[in-house]
Amino acid sequence: NSTQTRISDIYKFDLSTEKWGLEKVKLNLDADKFEGGQAGGLSLDIYNEKLISYMTLMDMKTEQFIPKLATLDYKAKEWEWTWLDINNDDGTDNSLILVDQHTIVINDQLLMFHGYSNQKASKKTYVLDLKTNKLQGFVNISGKYGQETASSLPTWAIILITVICVLVFIFILAGLWFYLRYKKRVKPGENGDQKMQDIWAASDVEVKGNIKGNTTLTFGNTVTSTGQAGTALNEDSMMNYDCFKHEVDLDDMEDTKVHTKI
């Protein structure tokens, strides 16, 4: 049989005065159900500057043991127990009964061993994750379990890289927009490779479809051939057009042969 301890009364030994003192602790549980808090084979440890204990309390009404996890702030003026819920990894309620066990805290884990339990493996070491208050099936000795997938880059570096990628993407979109806009406004001429031709307008020029005849220009006694036949222009008829309505010195042109190629 395990030793029953009343957790509402805790004896404290003062190392400076080397004297014992009794501390009355507030239980914060149903007094009719748990009375003064009868715990079997209690074991205490310190975690985050508080007492922590995985204990088994006696339910006086049902006379059955109920597993509990509690902490106590021993630096406070008034001592009281704070109770924490324990669940398994699959979300089921905890039913592990342990008495007279030894405990030690390693890397936010409460290791419990060498005790009596209601489990088949009586000599098994039980591990309680103090961050999640869940029982787990392994001991994280190094404290680095589950960190392999964590990013090696600091948070500020990840944020900076993200901002740079967004800015580069925006610049690419802007450049593509300007390129498409310029390409749409400036298009190469479809007939850019064709040579330009001069067209002489005359009243007696006959144009049928796209067929043009050879035109011979006559200046006095000077004949100029344009390579297009079918129409003859003399100086008198040419003067009737708007482009020739100015004085032209025809005397100097009589002895000059001008070859014009269209």
C-alpha positions as CSV (number, residue, x, y, z in Angstrom):
1,N,0.0,0.0,0.0
2,S,1.2,3.5,-0.8
3,T,1.5,6.3,1.6
4,Q,-1.5,8.6,1.7
5,T,-0.7,12.3,1.8
6,R,-3.0,15.2,2.5
7,I,-2.1,17.8,-0.1
8,S,-4.0,20.6,1.7
9,D,-1.3,20.5,4.4
10,I,2.3,20.9,3.3
11,Y,5.3,21.0,5.6
12,K,8.1,23.4,4.6
13,F,11.6,23.3,5.9
14,D,13.3,26.7,6.0
15,L,17.0,26.2,5.2
16,S,18.0,29.6,6.5
17,T,16.5,29.1,10.0
18,E,16.5,25.3,9.8
19,K,13.0,25.1,11.1
20,W,9.9,23.4,9.9
21,G,6.7,25.2,9.1
22,L,3.2,24.2,8.1
23,E,1.5,25.7,5.1
24,K,-2.2,25.5,4.6
25,V,-2.9,25.1,0.9
26,K,-6.2,25.9,-0.8
27,L,-7.3,22.8,-2.6
28,N,-9.7,24.3,-5.3
29,L,-11.6,21.0,-5.5
30,D,-14.9,19.7,-4.4
31,A,-14.5,19.3,-0.6
32,D,-17.2,16.7,-0.3
33,K,-15.7,14.6,-3.0
34,F,-12.0,14.9,-2.2
35,E,-12.1,16.3,1.4
36,G,-8.5,17.4,2.2
37,G,-7.1,15.9,-0.9
38,Q,-5.8,12.3,-0.2
39,A,-3.0,11.6,-2.7
40,G,-1.2,8.3,-2.9
41,G,2.6,8.2,-3.1
42,L,3.0,11.9,-4.0
43,S,6.0,13.0,-5.9
44,L,7.0,16.7,-6.4
45,D,9.2,18.5,-8.9
46,I,9.9,22.1,-9.9
47,Y,9.0,23.5,-13.3
48,N,8.9,27.2,-14.3
49,E,9.5,28.1,-10.7
50,K,6.5,26.2,-9.5
51,L,5.9,22.9,-7.8
52,I,4.5,20.4,-10.2
53,S,3.1,16.9,-9.4
54,Y,1.4,14.1,-11.2
55,M,-0.7,12.6,-8.4
56,T,-3.5,10.1,-7.8
57,L,-6.4,11.5,-5.7
58,M,-8.9,9.4,-3.8
59,D,-12.6,10.0,-4.7
60,M,-14.2,9.6,-1.3
61,K,-17.6,9.0,-2.8
62,T,-16.6,6.3,-5.3
63,E,-13.5,5.2,-3.4
64,Q,-11.6,5.2,-6.7
65,F,-8.3,6.9,-7.7
66,I,-8.4,9.7,-10.1
67,P,-5.2,10.9,-11.9
68,K,-4.5,14.6,-11.6
69,L,-1.8,17.1,-12.7
70,A,-1.3,20.2,-10.5
71,T,1.0,23.1,-10.0
72,L,1.6,25.3,-7.0
73,D,3.3,28.7,-6.8
74,Y,5.4,28.4,-3.7
75,K,6.5,32.1,-4.0
76,A,3.0,33.4,-3.6
77,K,1.8,34.7,-0.3
78,E,-1.1,32.3,-0.2
79,W,-0.6,28.8,-1.5
80,E,-3.2,27.1,-3.7
81,W,-3.3,24.2,-6.2
82,T,-3.9,24.8,-9.9
83,W,-5.3,21.8,-11.8
84,L,-4.4,21.0,-15.4
85,D,-6.3,18.7,-17.7
86,I,-4.4,15.8,-19.3
87,N,-5.3,14.1,-22.6
88,N,-3.7,11.4,-24.7
89,D,-2.4,12.1,-28.2
90,D,-5.6,10.7,-29.6
91,G,-7.7,13.1,-27.6
92,T,-9.0,10.5,-25.1
93,D,-9.1,11.3,-21.4
94,N,-6.2,10.2,-19.3
95,S,-6.6,7.1,-17.1
96,L,-3.0,6.4,-16.0
97,I,-2.8,5.7,-12.3
98,L,0.7,6.2,-10.8
99,V,1.7,6.0,-7.1
100,D,5.1,6.1,-5.4
101,Q,6.8,7.1,-8.7
102,H,10.0,9.0,-9.1
103,T,9.9,12.0,-11.4
104,I,12.4,14.3,-13.1
105,V,11.9,17.2,-15.5
106,I,13.9,17.2,-18.8
107,N,13.3,19.6,-21.8
108,D,9.7,20.5,-20.8
109,Q,8.9,16.8,-20.1
110,L,7.9,15.2,-16.8
111,L,9.5,11.7,-16.7
112,M,7.8,9.3,-14.3
113,F,9.2,5.9,-13.5
114,H,9.7,3.2,-10.7
115,G,6.1,3.5,-9.6
116,Y,3.1,1.3,-9.3
117,S,0.5,1.8,-12.1
118,N,-2.7,0.3,-13.5
119,Q,-0.9,-0.5,-16.7
120,K,0.4,-3.9,-17.8
121,A,3.9,-2.6,-18.3
122,S,4.5,-1.7,-14.7
123,K,8.2,-0.8,-15.2
124,K,7.6,1.5,-18.1
125,T,8.8,5.1,-18.1
126,Y,5.9,7.5,-18.7
127,V,6.5,10.9,-20.4
128,L,4.3,13.9,-20.0
129,D,4.8,16.9,-22.4
130,L,4.5,19.9,-20.1
131,K,3.8,22.3,-23.0
132,T,0.8,20.4,-24.2
133,N,0.0,18.5,-21.1
134,K,-0.3,15.3,-23.1
135,L,1.3,11.9,-22.5
136,Q,3.7,10.8,-25.3
137,G,5.4,7.6,-26.1
138,F,9.0,8.9,-26.4
139,V,11.6,10.9,-24.5
140,N,13.0,14.0,-26.2
141,I,16.4,14.0,-24.7
142,S,18.1,16.6,-27.0
143,G,15.1,19.0,-27.1
144,K,15.4,19.2,-30.9
145,Y,12.7,16.7,-31.8
146,G,10.3,18.0,-34.5
147,Q,12.7,20.9,-35.5
148,E,14.1,19.2,-38.5
149,T,11.4,20.6,-40.8
150,A,11.8,24.1,-39.3
151,S,13.3,26.8,-41.6
152,S,16.9,27.7,-41.0
153,L,16.3,31.2,-42.1
154,P,15.3,33.9,-39.5
155,T,11.9,35.5,-39.8
156,W,13.2,38.8,-41.0
157,A,15.1,37.1,-43.9
158,I,12.0,35.3,-45.0
159,I,10.0,38.5,-45.0
160,L,12.7,40.4,-46.9
161,I,12.9,37.7,-49.6
162,T,9.1,37.7,-49.9
163,V,9.0,41.5,-50.4
164,I,11.8,41.4,-53.0
165,C,10.0,38.6,-55.0
166,V,6.8,40.6,-55.0
167,L,8.6,43.8,-56.2
168,V,10.3,41.9,-59.0
169,F,7.0,40.4,-60.1
170,I,5.5,43.9,-60.2
171,F,8.4,45.3,-62.3
172,I,8.1,42.4,-64.7
173,L,4.3,43.0,-65.2
174,A,4.9,46.7,-65.7
175,G,7.7,46.1,-68.2
176,L,5.5,43.7,-70.1
177,W,2.6,46.2,-70.2
178,F,4.8,49.0,-71.6
179,Y,6.3,46.7,-74.2
180,L,2.9,45.5,-75.4
181,R,1.6,49.1,-75.4
182,Y,4.6,50.4,-77.5
183,K,4.3,47.4,-79.9
184,K,0.6,48.2,-80.4
185,R,1.2,51.8,-81.2
186,V,4.3,51.5,-83.4
187,K,3.7,48.9,-86.1
188,P,5.9,48.4,-89.2
189,G,4.3,49.4,-92.5
190,E,3.0,46.5,-94.4
191,N,4.3,48.0,-97.7
192,G,7.5,49.4,-96.3
193,D,9.6,47.5,-98.8
194,Q,7.9,48.9,-101.9
195,K,9.4,51.9,-103.8
196,M,7.6,55.2,-104.0
197,Q,6.4,56.3,-107.4
198,D,5.8,59.9,-108.6
199,I,2.5,60.4,-110.3
200,W,2.0,63.2,-112.8
201,A,-1.6,64.4,-113.1
202,A,-2.8,65.5,-116.5
203,S,-6.3,66.2,-117.9
204,D,-5.8,63.8,-120.8
205,V,-4.4,60.9,-118.7
206,E,-6.6,57.9,-118.8
207,V,-6.4,55.5,-116.0
208,K,-8.0,52.2,-116.4
209,G,-7.9,49.9,-113.3
210,N,-4.3,49.8,-112.1
211,I,-2.7,50.1,-115.7
212,K,-0.7,53.3,-116.3
213,G,0.7,54.3,-119.6
214,N,4.0,56.0,-120.6
215,T,4.0,59.8,-120.5
216,T,6.2,62.0,-122.6
217,L,6.9,65.5,-121.4
218,T,7.7,68.1,-124.1
219,F,9.5,71.3,-123.2
220,G,9.8,73.3,-126.4
221,N,12.1,71.3,-128.6
222,T,13.2,69.1,-125.7
223,V,11.5,65.8,-125.2
224,T,11.5,64.1,-121.8
225,S,10.3,60.5,-121.4
226,T,9.0,59.3,-118.1
227,G,8.8,55.7,-119.3
228,Q,5.0,55.9,-119.3
229,A,3.4,56.3,-122.8
230,G,0.0,57.4,-123.8
231,T,-0.1,61.1,-122.8
232,A,1.9,64.1,-124.2
233,L,2.3,67.2,-122.1
234,N,3.5,70.5,-123.6
235,E,4.4,73.7,-121.9
236,D,1.1,75.3,-122.7
237,S,-1.0,72.6,-121.3
238,M,1.2,72.2,-118.2
239,M,0.8,75.9,-117.3
240,N,-2.9,75.3,-116.8
241,Y,-2.2,73.1,-113.7
242,D,-1.9,74.6,-110.3
243,C,1.6,73.2,-109.8
244,F,2.9,75.2,-112.7
245,K,1.0,78.5,-112.1
246,H,4.2,80.5,-111.8
247,E,6.6,82.1,-114.3
248,V,8.9,79.6,-115.8
249,D,11.9,80.7,-117.9
250,L,11.3,78.4,-120.9
251,D,14.0,80.0,-123.0
252,D,16.8,78.6,-121.0
253,M,15.2,75.2,-121.1
254,E,15.0,74.9,-124.9
255,D,18.5,73.8,-125.4
256,T,18.6,71.6,-122.3
257,K,17.6,68.0,-122.4
258,V,16.1,66.8,-119.1
259,H,15.7,63.1,-118.5
260,T,13.1,62.4,-115.9
261,K,12.6,58.9,-114.6
262,I,9.5,58.0,-112.6
